[in-house]
Amino acid sequence: MNARRPMLQPGDGIEYPEYADDVKFLEQFLQDIKLLPPTRPNEGRFDIVV
């Protein structure tokens, strides 16, 4: 049985501030594995396209 889990989407952390910590964690992870530039600010906003 598959449980439905919320997915982070553009706007999360802005429209839904309760997701800001999750977005910051994801941004840091993506920086660690070199998918986001290390100089990009980790603001907890998932609205910026790189």
C-alpha positions in Angstrom: 0.0 0.0 0.0 1.4 3.4 -1.0 1.0 6.3 1.4 0.5 9.7 -0.2 3.2 12.1 0.8 3.2 15.8 0.2 5.8 16.9 -2.4 7.6 20.2 -2.3 6.4 22.5 -5.1 7.4 26.0 -6.3 6.0 28.5 -3.8 6.4 26.2 -0.7 8.1 28.2 2.0 6.5 31.3 0.7 2.8 30.5 0.6 3.2 27.8 3.2 5.8 29.0 5.8 5.5 25.7 7.7 7.5 24.1 4.9 10.4 26.5 5.1 12.6 24.2 7.2 11.9 21.3 4.8 12.8 23.5 1.9 16.1 24.6 3.6 17.0 21.0 4.2 16.3 20.1 0.6 18.3 23.1 -0.7 21.3 22.2 1.5 21.1 18.6 0.3 21.0 19.7 -3.4 24.0 22.0 -2.7 25.9 19.1 -1.1 25.4 16.9 -4.1 26.4 19.7 -6.4 22.9 20.2 -8.1 22.7 23.7 -6.8 25.6 26.2 -6.8 27.2 26.5 -3.3 27.0 30.3 -3.5 23.2 30.2 -3.9 21.5 31.6 -0.7 19.6 29.0 1.3 16.5 31.0 2.1 13.9 28.3 2.6 12.1 29.5 -0.5 11.4 27.0 -3.3 10.5 29.7 -5.9 13.8 30.5 -7.4 14.8 28.7 -10.6 18.5 28.2 -11.1 
